Amino acid sequence: METKRKTHTSTTVKRRYNQKAYKSFTVQVKPELAARIRAYKEKESISMAELLSRALDVLEK
């Protein structure tokens, strides 16, 4: 009986996919605001992307 070989996606392949599928940006905020953001994310159990999406939804109303 032949055993299946375990395969692993290389870091290079993952990075290349992420560069095509996602856009990233960096923002700098004061420590107090960073703490508020972190606390909200933890309280709601959401990602940064979800937090930004919710904020935009509120702004667009």
PyMOL Python script that loads the backbone (N, CA, C, O; Angstrom):
from pymol import cmd

cmd.read_pdbstr("""\
ATOM      1  N   MET A   1       0.838  -1.172   0.000  1.00  0.00           N
ATOM      2  CA  MET A   1       0.000   0.000   0.000  1.00  0.00           C
ATOM      3  C   MET A   1       0.895   1.252   0.000  1.00  0.00           C
ATOM      4  O   MET A   1       1.842   1.353   0.780  1.00  0.00           O
ATOM      5  N   GLU A   2       0.581   2.171  -0.866  1.00  0.00           N
ATOM      6  CA  GLU A   2       1.380   3.388  -1.006  1.00  0.00           C
ATOM      7  C   GLU A   2       0.921   4.454  -0.008  1.00  0.00           C
ATOM      8  O   GLU A   2      -0.274   4.725   0.114  1.00  0.00           O
ATOM      9  N   THR A   3       1.878   5.057   0.702  1.00  0.00           N
ATOM     10  CA  THR A   3       1.532   6.121   1.641  1.00  0.00           C
ATOM     11  C   THR A   3       1.545   7.461   0.920  1.00  0.00           C
ATOM     12  O   THR A   3       2.412   7.734   0.089  1.00  0.00           O
ATOM     13  N   LYS A   4       0.567   8.283   1.257  1.00  0.00           N
ATOM     14  CA  LYS A   4       0.503   9.604   0.651  1.00  0.00           C
ATOM     15  C   LYS A   4       1.561  10.500   1.267  1.00  0.00           C
ATOM     16  O   LYS A   4       1.792  10.495   2.476  1.00  0.00           O
ATOM     17  N   ARG A   5       2.173  11.244   0.422  1.00  0.00           N
ATOM     18  CA  ARG A   5       3.187  12.183   0.877  1.00  0.00           C
ATOM     19  C   ARG A   5       2.508  13.440   1.436  1.00  0.00           C
ATOM     20  O   ARG A   5       1.598  13.991   0.818  1.00  0.00           O
ATOM     21  N   LYS A   6       2.959  13.878   2.600  1.00  0.00           N
ATOM     22  CA  LYS A   6       2.430  15.110   3.169  1.00  0.00           C
ATOM     23  C   LYS A   6       3.074  16.278   2.441  1.00  0.00           C
ATOM     24  O   LYS A   6       4.291  16.320   2.259  1.00  0.00           O
ATOM     25  N   THR A   7       2.246  17.221   2.028  1.00  0.00           N
ATOM     26  CA  THR A   7       2.784  18.390   1.340  1.00  0.00           C
ATOM     27  C   THR A   7       2.546  19.630   2.183  1.00  0.00           C
ATOM     28  O   THR A   7       1.588  19.701   2.952  1.00  0.00           O
ATOM     29  N   HIS A   8       3.410  20.582   2.031  1.00  0.00           N
ATOM     30  CA  HIS A   8       3.300  21.847   2.749  1.00  0.00           C
ATOM     31  C   HIS A   8       3.448  22.974   1.741  1.00  0.00           C
ATOM     32  O   HIS A   8       4.324  22.951   0.877  1.00  0.00           O
ATOM     33  N   THR A   9       2.574  23.959   1.874  1.00  0.00           N
ATOM     34  CA  THR A   9       2.672  25.116   1.004  1.00  0.00           C
ATOM     35  C   THR A   9       3.831  25.971   1.489  1.00  0.00           C
ATOM     36  O   THR A   9       3.930  26.284   2.676  1.00  0.00           O
ATOM     37  N   SER A  10       4.688  26.338   0.583  1.00  0.00           N
ATOM     38  CA  SER A  10       5.863  27.103   0.971  1.00  0.00           C
ATOM     39  C   SER A  10       5.480  28.525   1.363  1.00  0.00           C
ATOM     40  O   SER A  10       4.452  29.047   0.933  1.00  0.00           O
ATOM     41  N   THR A  11       6.305  29.128   2.169  1.00  0.00           N
ATOM     42  CA  THR A  11       6.099  30.499   2.603  1.00  0.00           C
ATOM     43  C   THR A  11       6.072  31.442   1.410  1.00  0.00           C
ATOM     44  O   THR A  11       5.299  32.400   1.387  1.00  0.00           O
ATOM     45  N   THR A  12       6.909  31.174   0.427  1.00  0.00           N
ATOM     46  CA  THR A  12       6.960  32.014  -0.769  1.00  0.00           C
ATOM     47  C   THR A  12       5.631  31.979  -1.509  1.00  0.00           C
ATOM     48  O   THR A  12       5.143  33.017  -1.957  1.00  0.00           O
ATOM     49  N   VAL A  13       5.048  30.806  -1.639  1.00  0.00           N
ATOM     50  CA  VAL A  13       3.765  30.666  -2.331  1.00  0.00           C
ATOM     51  C   VAL A  13       2.673  31.386  -1.554  1.00  0.00           C
ATOM     52  O   VAL A  13       1.846  32.079  -2.146  1.00  0.00           O
ATOM     53  N   LYS A  14       2.661  31.230  -0.248  1.00  0.00           N
ATOM     54  CA  LYS A  14       1.660  31.906   0.590  1.00  0.00           C
ATOM     55  C   LYS A  14       1.789  33.420   0.483  1.00  0.00           C
ATOM     56  O   LYS A  14       0.783  34.121   0.371  1.00  0.00           O
ATOM     57  N   ARG A  15       3.020  33.929   0.515  1.00  0.00           N
ATOM     58  CA  ARG A  15       3.249  35.363   0.417  1.00  0.00           C
ATOM     59  C   ARG A  15       2.778  35.887  -0.942  1.00  0.00           C
ATOM     60  O   ARG A  15       2.152  36.943  -1.026  1.00  0.00           O
ATOM     61  N   ARG A  16       3.083  35.146  -1.992  1.00  0.00           N
ATOM     62  CA  ARG A  16       2.670  35.554  -3.337  1.00  0.00           C
ATOM     63  C   ARG A  16       1.144  35.611  -3.441  1.00  0.00           C
ATOM     64  O   ARG A  16       0.598  36.547  -4.026  1.00  0.00           O
ATOM     65  N   TYR A  17       0.454  34.613  -2.876  1.00  0.00           N
ATOM     66  CA  TYR A  17      -1.012  34.619  -2.877  1.00  0.00           C
ATOM     67  C   TYR A  17      -1.551  35.813  -2.096  1.00  0.00           C
ATOM     68  O   TYR A  17      -2.447  36.511  -2.570  1.00  0.00           O
ATOM     69  N   ASN A  18      -1.013  36.048  -0.910  1.00  0.00           N
ATOM     70  CA  ASN A  18      -1.488  37.157  -0.081  1.00  0.00           C
ATOM     71  C   ASN A  18      -1.284  38.500  -0.765  1.00  0.00           C
ATOM     72  O   ASN A  18      -2.119  39.394  -0.632  1.00  0.00           O
ATOM     73  N   GLN A  19      -0.190  38.653  -1.491  1.00  0.00           N
ATOM     74  CA  GLN A  19       0.050  39.906  -2.205  1.00  0.00           C
ATOM     75  C   GLN A  19      -0.974  40.128  -3.313  1.00  0.00           C
ATOM     76  O   GLN A  19      -1.333  41.269  -3.603  1.00  0.00           O
ATOM     77  N   LYS A  20      -1.444  39.057  -3.931  1.00  0.00           N
ATOM     78  CA  LYS A  20      -2.457  39.176  -4.976  1.00  0.00           C
ATOM     79  C   LYS A  20      -3.856  39.387  -4.382  1.00  0.00           C
ATOM     80  O   LYS A  20      -4.641  40.179  -4.904  1.00  0.00           O
ATOM     81  N   ALA A  21      -4.159  38.684  -3.304  1.00  0.00           N
ATOM     82  CA  ALA A  21      -5.517  38.648  -2.775  1.00  0.00           C
ATOM     83  C   ALA A  21      -5.836  39.768  -1.795  1.00  0.00           C
ATOM     84  O   ALA A  21      -7.009  40.080  -1.589  1.00  0.00           O
ATOM     85  N   TYR A  22      -4.834  40.377  -1.191  1.00  0.00           N
ATOM     86  CA  TYR A  22      -5.070  41.372  -0.149  1.00  0.00           C
ATOM     87  C   TYR A  22      -4.251  42.629  -0.395  1.00  0.00           C
ATOM     88  O   TYR A  22      -3.213  42.593  -1.056  1.00  0.00           O
ATOM     89  N   LYS A  23      -4.722  43.714   0.132  1.00  0.00           N
ATOM     90  CA  LYS A  23      -3.978  44.971   0.150  1.00  0.00           C
ATOM     91  C   LYS A  23      -3.701  45.291   1.610  1.00  0.00           C
ATOM     92  O   LYS A  23      -4.535  45.027   2.477  1.00  0.00           O
ATOM     93  N   SER A  24      -2.548  45.854   1.882  1.00  0.00           N
ATOM     94  CA  SER A  24      -2.233  46.187   3.271  1.00  0.00           C
ATOM     95  C   SER A  24      -1.844  47.652   3.363  1.00  0.00           C
ATOM     96  O   SER A  24      -1.377  48.258   2.399  1.00  0.00           O
ATOM     97  N   PHE A  25      -2.047  48.192   4.536  1.00  0.00           N
ATOM     98  CA  PHE A  25      -1.605  49.547   4.813  1.00  0.00           C
ATOM     99  C   PHE A  25      -1.229  49.631   6.276  1.00  0.00           C
ATOM    100  O   PHE A  25      -1.675  48.833   7.100  1.00  0.00           O
ATOM    101  N   THR A  26      -0.407  50.603   6.580  1.00  0.00           N
ATOM    102  CA  THR A  26       0.078  50.789   7.941  1.00  0.00           C
ATOM    103  C   THR A  26      -0.427  52.118   8.464  1.00  0.00           C
ATOM    104  O   THR A  26      -0.456  53.118   7.746  1.00  0.00           O
ATOM    105  N   VAL A  27      -0.820  52.112   9.710  1.00  0.00           N
ATOM    106  CA  VAL A  27      -1.292  53.336  10.342  1.00  0.00           C
ATOM    107  C   VAL A  27      -0.615  53.459  11.701  1.00  0.00           C
ATOM    108  O   VAL A  27      -0.397  52.465  12.394  1.00  0.00           O
ATOM    109  N   GLN A  28      -0.293  54.671  12.062  1.00  0.00           N
ATOM    110  CA  GLN A  28       0.305  54.906  13.370  1.00  0.00           C
ATOM    111  C   GLN A  28      -0.675  55.702  14.214  1.00  0.00           C
ATOM    112  O   GLN A  28      -1.187  56.736  13.785  1.00  0.00           O
ATOM    113  N   VAL A  29      -0.930  55.206  15.420  1.00  0.00           N
ATOM    114  CA  VAL A  29      -1.847  55.879  16.342  1.00  0.00           C
ATOM    115  C   VAL A  29      -1.176  56.011  17.698  1.00  0.00           C
ATOM    116  O   VAL A  29      -0.220  55.304  18.017  1.00  0.00           O
ATOM    117  N   LYS A  30      -1.698  56.922  18.474  1.00  0.00           N
ATOM    118  CA  LYS A  30      -1.159  57.107  19.815  1.00  0.00           C
ATOM    119  C   LYS A  30      -1.468  55.870  20.657  1.00  0.00           C
ATOM    120  O   LYS A  30      -2.445  55.170  20.390  1.00  0.00           O
ATOM    121  N   PRO A  31      -0.649  55.598  21.664  1.00  0.00           N
ATOM    122  CA  PRO A  31      -0.833  54.402  22.491  1.00  0.00           C
ATOM    123  C   PRO A  31      -2.224  54.289  23.111  1.00  0.00           C
ATOM    124  O   PRO A  31      -2.758  53.188  23.242  1.00  0.00           O
ATOM    125  N   GLU A  32      -2.810  55.420  23.493  1.00  0.00           N
ATOM    126  CA  GLU A  32      -4.140  55.385  24.107  1.00  0.00           C
ATOM    127  C   GLU A  32      -5.193  54.867  23.126  1.00  0.00           C
ATOM    128  O   GLU A  32      -6.063  54.077  23.493  1.00  0.00           O
ATOM    129  N   LEU A  33      -5.101  55.322  21.879  1.00  0.00           N
ATOM    130  CA  LEU A  33      -6.044  54.866  20.863  1.00  0.00           C
ATOM    131  C   LEU A  33      -5.790  53.398  20.522  1.00  0.00           C
ATOM    132  O   LEU A  33      -6.736  52.633  20.328  1.00  0.00           O
ATOM    133  N   ALA A  34      -4.542  53.010  20.450  1.00  0.00           N
ATOM    134  CA  ALA A  34      -4.207  51.607  20.181  1.00  0.00           C
ATOM    135  C   ALA A  34      -4.798  50.710  21.267  1.00  0.00           C
ATOM    136  O   ALA A  34      -5.304  49.627  20.971  1.00  0.00           O
ATOM    137  N   ALA A  35      -4.735  51.154  22.513  1.00  0.00           N
ATOM    138  CA  ALA A  35      -5.298  50.373  23.625  1.00  0.00           C
ATOM    139  C   ALA A  35      -6.809  50.265  23.491  1.00  0.00           C
ATOM    140  O   ALA A  35      -7.382  49.205  23.742  1.00  0.00           O
ATOM    141  N   ARG A  36      -7.454  51.352  23.099  1.00  0.00           N
ATOM    142  CA  ARG A  36      -8.917  51.327  22.909  1.00  0.00           C
ATOM    143  C   ARG A  36      -9.303  50.368  21.784  1.00  0.00           C
ATOM    144  O   ARG A  36     -10.260  49.602  21.903  1.00  0.00           O
ATOM    145  N   ILE A  37      -8.542  50.425  20.692  1.00  0.00           N
ATOM    146  CA  ILE A  37      -8.812  49.539  19.550  1.00  0.00           C
ATOM    147  C   ILE A  37      -8.637  48.082  19.958  1.00  0.00           C
ATOM    148  O   ILE A  37      -9.496  47.244  19.682  1.00  0.00           O
ATOM    149  N   ARG A  38      -7.534  47.790  20.609  1.00  0.00           N
ATOM    150  CA  ARG A  38      -7.254  46.423  21.052  1.00  0.00           C
ATOM    151  C   ARG A  38      -8.341  45.914  22.000  1.00  0.00           C
ATOM    152  O   ARG A  38      -8.795  44.776  21.877  1.00  0.00           O
ATOM    153  N   ALA A  39      -8.755  46.763  22.946  1.00  0.00           N
ATOM    154  CA  ALA A  39      -9.789  46.375  23.912  1.00  0.00           C
ATOM    155  C   ALA A  39     -11.108  46.084  23.198  1.00  0.00           C
ATOM    156  O   ALA A  39     -11.787  45.110  23.523  1.00  0.00           O
ATOM    157  N   TYR A  40     -11.472  46.917  22.235  1.00  0.00           N
ATOM    158  CA  TYR A  40     -12.720  46.706  21.504  1.00  0.00           C
ATOM    159  C   TYR A  40     -12.664  45.407  20.708  1.00  0.00           C
ATOM    160  O   TYR A  40     -13.614  44.624  20.716  1.00  0.00           O
ATOM    161  N   LYS A  41     -11.542  45.183  20.017  1.00  0.00           N
ATOM    162  CA  LYS A  41     -11.395  43.952  19.241  1.00  0.00           C
ATOM    163  C   LYS A  41     -11.511  42.720  20.124  1.00  0.00           C
ATOM    164  O   LYS A  41     -12.158  41.743  19.747  1.00  0.00           O
ATOM    165  N   GLU A  42     -10.893  42.760  21.291  1.00  0.00           N
ATOM    166  CA  GLU A  42     -10.951  41.618  22.206  1.00  0.00           C
ATOM    167  C   GLU A  42     -12.354  41.424  22.765  1.00  0.00           C
ATOM    168  O   GLU A  42     -12.840  40.298  22.869  1.00  0.00           O
ATOM    169  N   LYS A  43     -13.007  42.540  23.126  1.00  0.00           N
ATOM    170  CA  LYS A  43     -14.361  42.456  23.681  1.00  0.00           C
ATOM    171  C   LYS A  43     -15.328  41.858  22.672  1.00  0.00           C
ATOM    172  O   LYS A  43     -16.175  41.038  23.026  1.00  0.00           O
ATOM    173  N   GLU A  44     -15.201  42.266  21.419  1.00  0.00           N
ATOM    174  CA  GLU A  44     -16.100  41.799  20.360  1.00  0.00           C
ATOM    175  C   GLU A  44     -15.607  40.523  19.686  1.00  0.00           C
ATOM    176  O   GLU A  44     -16.337  39.917  18.901  1.00  0.00           O
ATOM    177  N   SER A  45     -14.389  40.115  19.979  1.00  0.00           N
ATOM    178  CA  SER A  45     -13.774  38.936  19.341  1.00  0.00           C
ATOM    179  C   SER A  45     -13.793  39.058  17.815  1.00  0.00           C
ATOM    180  O   SER A  45     -14.259  38.163  17.110  1.00  0.00           O
ATOM    181  N   ILE A  46     -13.275  40.190  17.324  1.00  0.00           N
ATOM    182  CA  ILE A  46     -13.267  40.433  15.886  1.00  0.00           C
ATOM    183  C   ILE A  46     -11.847  40.760  15.421  1.00  0.00           C
ATOM    184  O   ILE A  46     -10.971  41.090  16.220  1.00  0.00           O
ATOM    185  N   SER A  47     -11.651  40.660  14.121  1.00  0.00           N
ATOM    186  CA  SER A  47     -10.363  40.982  13.520  1.00  0.00           C
ATOM    187  C   SER A  47     -10.301  42.483  13.229  1.00  0.00           C
ATOM    188  O   SER A  47     -11.301  43.193  13.332  1.00  0.00           O
ATOM    189  N   MET A  48      -9.118  42.941  12.868  1.00  0.00           N
ATOM    190  CA  MET A  48      -8.961  44.348  12.490  1.00  0.00           C
ATOM    191  C   MET A  48      -9.784  44.644  11.244  1.00  0.00           C
ATOM    192  O   MET A  48     -10.367  45.723  11.134  1.00  0.00           O
ATOM    193  N   ALA A  49      -9.841  43.715  10.314  1.00  0.00           N
ATOM    194  CA  ALA A  49     -10.629  43.922   9.099  1.00  0.00           C
ATOM    195  C   ALA A  49     -12.105  44.109   9.437  1.00  0.00           C
ATOM    196  O   ALA A  49     -12.768  44.975   8.866  1.00  0.00           O
ATOM    197  N   GLU A  50     -12.616  43.310  10.351  1.00  0.00           N
ATOM    198  CA  GLU A  50     -14.014  43.434  10.764  1.00  0.00           C
ATOM    199  C   GLU A  50     -14.248  44.756  11.478  1.00  0.00           C
ATOM    200  O   GLU A  50     -15.273  45.401  11.258  1.00  0.00           O
ATOM    201  N   LEU A  51     -13.323  45.167  12.322  1.00  0.00           N
ATOM    202  CA  LEU A  51     -13.449  46.442  13.012  1.00  0.00           C
ATOM    203  C   LEU A  51     -13.528  47.586  12.004  1.00  0.00           C
ATOM    204  O   LEU A  51     -14.383  48.463  12.127  1.00  0.00           O
ATOM    205  N   LEU A  52     -12.646  47.581  11.013  1.00  0.00           N
ATOM    206  CA  LEU A  52     -12.651  48.635   9.996  1.00  0.00           C
ATOM    207  C   LEU A  52     -13.934  48.605   9.169  1.00  0.00           C
ATOM    208  O   LEU A  52     -14.479  49.653   8.819  1.00  0.00           O
ATOM    209  N   SER A  53     -14.404  47.426   8.866  1.00  0.00           N
ATOM    210  CA  SER A  53     -15.641  47.287   8.109  1.00  0.00           C
ATOM    211  C   SER A  53     -16.821  47.873   8.890  1.00  0.00           C
ATOM    212  O   SER A  53     -17.646  48.590   8.323  1.00  0.00           O
ATOM    213  N   ARG A  54     -16.901  47.573  10.165  1.00  0.00           N
ATOM    214  CA  ARG A  54     -17.977  48.120  11.005  1.00  0.00           C
ATOM    215  C   ARG A  54     -17.879  49.638  11.091  1.00  0.00           C
ATOM    216  O   ARG A  54     -18.895  50.328  11.017  1.00  0.00           O
ATOM    217  N   ALA A  55     -16.676  50.159  11.246  1.00  0.00           N
ATOM    218  CA  ALA A  55     -16.490  51.611  11.340  1.00  0.00           C
ATOM    219  C   ALA A  55     -16.939  52.290  10.050  1.00  0.00           C
ATOM    220  O   ALA A  55     -17.594  53.331  10.095  1.00  0.00           O
ATOM    221  N   LEU A  56     -16.596  51.715   8.910  1.00  0.00           N
ATOM    222  CA  LEU A  56     -17.009  52.290   7.642  1.00  0.00           C
ATOM    223  C   LEU A  56     -18.516  52.227   7.467  1.00  0.00           C
ATOM    224  O   LEU A  56     -19.114  53.162   6.935  1.00  0.00           O
ATOM    225  N   ASP A  57     -19.135  51.144   7.904  1.00  0.00           N
ATOM    226  CA  ASP A  57     -20.587  51.019   7.814  1.00  0.00           C
ATOM    227  C   ASP A  57     -21.264  52.141   8.608  1.00  0.00           C
ATOM    228  O   ASP A  57     -22.250  52.719   8.150  1.00  0.00           O
ATOM    229  N   VAL A  58     -20.741  52.445   9.782  1.00  0.00           N
ATOM    230  CA  VAL A  58     -21.298  53.515  10.608  1.00  0.00           C
ATOM    231  C   VAL A  58     -21.109  54.868   9.924  1.00  0.00           C
ATOM    232  O   VAL A  58     -22.021  55.696   9.922  1.00  0.00           O
ATOM    233  N   LEU A  59     -19.944  55.092   9.351  1.00  0.00           N
ATOM    234  CA  LEU A  59     -19.664  56.364   8.692  1.00  0.00           C
ATOM    235  C   LEU A  59     -20.516  56.582   7.443  1.00  0.00           C
ATOM    236  O   LEU A  59     -20.859  57.716   7.108  1.00  0.00           O
ATOM    237  N   GLU A  60     -20.852  55.501   6.764  1.00  0.00           N
ATOM    238  CA  GLU A  60     -21.599  55.609   5.517  1.00  0.00           C
ATOM    239  C   GLU A  60     -23.095  55.802   5.726  1.00  0.00           C
ATOM    240  O   GLU A  60     -23.820  56.058   4.764  1.00  0.00           O
ATOM    241  N   LYS A  61     -23.561  55.687   6.933  1.00  0.00           N
ATOM    242  CA  LYS A  61     -25.007  55.853   7.204  1.00  0.00           C
ATOM    243  C   LYS A  61     -25.387  57.302   7.194  1.00  0.00           C
ATOM    244  O   LYS A  61     -26.554  57.636   7.401  1.00  0.00           O
TER     245      LYS A  61
END
""", "prot")
cmd.dss("prot")
cmd.show_as("cartoon", "prot")
cmd.util.cbc("prot")
cmd.orient("prot")
